[in-house]
């Protein structure tokens, strides 16, 4: 259904005032009805922004996922948000940020939905074995400094997923608070984790990981590794015992799929 045909529905609209009044941290906050992608918008605004910047939209026409995929973003049924944060370091630690983000968002969704949220390495969030949230972290290098953009897409009451994802995607279902309050909670928690990087979130990441003991195949660059997941290391890497090997290997980037045969 198109964005315009839905624009008079009675769903609980995102409200900038409600987000800001429920946020403890000071973050420049922009709420849009529609945009191509909140990550792309954050990138366009990066040079002119000093403070942390939060972009939230009711709808994305070109929501982006990892590995060049699309992120289905219909109007009013999800949360599509990007937090832009200026970093002093020349390069950010990508795995740590995605790991911290997964824990911050999982804990917040769990509080708002009352349902258990698991993490599939590296940063997909699952409920009842289906994906309910994806995270896309990107870096921006500019003359005015370097930034990270943390993009989060959550299906709250999305139904009728496109054919290619209908068997693997799901929604959280009704929340005990408004979407605006959940945005504020996630944003506060993310900033807390980024600004106090003591890595204590790793323990929670391990507890939420849904891949332990599973047979998987991992694609990292050109290589594909088949093996069994042993756990998560202290930096958020996936520890894998490749088939036919006696020593484990650690994967720091890429994609993992659960193998169908045991
Ligand atoms: C994935 O599952 O591959 C990551 C999906 C990330 C989607 C979010 S929605 C808000 C932000 N804007 C985007 O275009 N993508 C991220």
Boltz pocket constraint, residues with backbone or C-beta under 6 A from the ligand:
constraints:
  - pocket:
      binder: B
      contacts: [[A, 36], [A, 37], [A, 38], [A, 39], [A, 40], [A, 60], [A, 62], [A, 63], [A, 64], [A, 65], [A, 66], [A, 67], [A, 69], [A, 70], [A, 71], [A, 79], [A, 80], [A, 81], [A, 82], [A, 133], [A, 134], [A, 135], [A, 136], [A, 151], [A, 152], [A, 153], [A, 154]]
      max_distance: 6.0
